[in-house]
């Protein structure tokens, strides 16, 4: 699947993109002032994640483009104009049932959402 969108975070501490399977999280990135953590979730009831890569800090007050391509055990993540990272984990190959975009505190605007299989 290929997912593209843009977000503008205002006074947010985090912005989170998640792809879930039937039994829980499969893939996630969390953007904050400390950077963007790209994570996979091994199966199990504990929902403990494994960090696969680190990306740029969350930019506040401007539109940031995001592209996530999930294909088997690989994910290609682009955040903004200057960051693209390919990550690989066998846990990413789990079937995905839904996606979500969330945030903590402040206001998050989202536009230009495109999802392709």
C-alpha positions as CSV (number, residue, x, y, z in Angstrom):
1,X,0.0,0.0,0.0
2,X,1.1,3.6,-0.6
3,X,-0.2,6.3,1.7
4,X,0.4,10.0,1.1
5,X,-0.8,13.0,3.1
6,X,0.3,16.4,4.4
7,X,0.0,17.6,8.0
8,X,0.4,20.9,9.8
9,X,1.1,20.6,13.5
10,X,0.4,23.6,15.7
11,X,1.5,23.3,19.4
12,X,1.6,19.5,19.1
13,X,4.0,17.4,21.1
14,X,3.7,14.4,18.8
15,X,2.2,13.4,15.4
16,X,1.7,9.6,15.0
17,X,1.0,7.6,11.9
18,X,0.0,3.9,12.5
19,X,-0.8,0.9,10.3
20,X,-2.7,-1.7,12.3
21,X,-3.4,-5.4,11.7
22,X,-6.4,-7.3,13.0
23,X,-4.5,-8.0,16.3
24,X,-2.8,-4.6,16.9
25,X,-0.1,-2.3,15.6
26,X,2.2,-3.4,12.7
27,X,4.0,-0.1,11.7
28,X,4.2,3.3,13.3
29,X,6.2,6.5,13.1
30,X,6.1,9.1,15.9
31,X,7.4,12.6,15.1
32,X,8.3,14.9,18.0
33,X,10.9,17.6,18.9
34,X,13.4,14.7,19.6
35,X,13.0,13.3,16.0
36,X,10.8,10.8,14.1
37,X,11.0,7.3,15.4
38,X,10.1,4.6,12.8
39,X,8.9,1.4,14.5
40,X,7.7,-2.2,13.8
41,X,5.7,-4.2,16.3
42,X,6.4,-7.9,16.8
43,X,3.3,-10.0,17.3
44,X,2.2,-10.6,20.8
45,X,0.1,-9.2,23.6
46,X,2.7,-6.8,24.9
47,X,2.7,-4.3,21.9
48,X,6.3,-3.6,22.5
49,X,7.9,-2.0,19.4
50,X,11.3,-2.1,17.8
51,X,12.9,1.1,16.4
52,X,14.0,0.6,12.8
53,X,15.2,4.2,12.1
54,X,15.3,7.8,13.3
55,X,14.1,10.8,11.2
56,X,13.8,14.5,11.4
57,X,12.3,16.5,14.2
58,X,8.6,17.6,14.1
59,X,8.2,20.9,12.4
60,X,5.5,23.1,13.8
61,X,3.3,25.6,11.9
62,X,4.1,24.4,8.4
63,X,2.7,21.8,6.0
64,X,4.9,18.7,5.9
65,X,4.4,16.0,3.2
66,X,4.5,12.4,4.1
67,X,4.6,9.2,2.0
68,X,4.6,5.7,3.4
69,X,4.9,2.7,1.1
70,X,4.4,-0.6,2.8
71,X,5.4,-3.7,0.8
72,X,5.9,-7.0,2.5
73,X,8.7,-6.7,5.0
74,X,9.8,-3.3,3.7
75,X,8.6,0.2,4.3
76,X,9.8,3.4,2.5
77,X,9.0,6.5,4.6
78,X,9.4,10.1,3.4
79,X,8.8,13.0,5.7
80,X,9.2,16.5,4.3
81,X,11.4,17.3,1.3
82,X,14.7,16.0,2.7
83,X,14.1,12.7,4.4
84,X,13.5,9.3,2.9
85,X,14.3,6.1,4.6
86,X,13.9,2.4,3.7
87,X,13.5,0.1,6.6
88,X,13.0,-3.7,6.7
89,X,11.6,-6.0,9.4
90,X,9.7,-9.4,9.1
91,X,7.1,-7.9,11.4
92,X,6.1,-5.4,8.7
93,X,4.8,-8.2,6.5
94,X,1.7,-8.7,8.6
95,X,-1.6,-7.9,6.9
96,X,-2.8,-4.4,7.6
97,X,-6.5,-3.7,8.4
98,X,-6.5,0.1,8.9
99,X,-4.4,3.2,9.3
100,X,-4.6,6.2,11.6
101,X,-3.0,9.6,12.1
102,X,-3.1,11.0,15.6
103,X,-1.4,13.7,17.8
104,X,-1.0,14.9,21.3
105,X,-1.9,18.4,22.4
106,X,-2.4,21.3,20.1
107,X,-4.1,21.2,16.7
108,X,-3.3,18.9,13.8
109,X,-4.6,19.7,10.2
110,X,-4.4,16.9,7.6
111,X,-4.9,17.3,3.8
112,X,-4.3,15.6,0.5
113,X,-4.8,12.1,1.7
114,X,-4.3,9.4,-0.9
115,X,-4.3,5.7,-0.3
116,X,-3.4,3.2,-3.1
117,X,-3.1,-0.6,-2.9
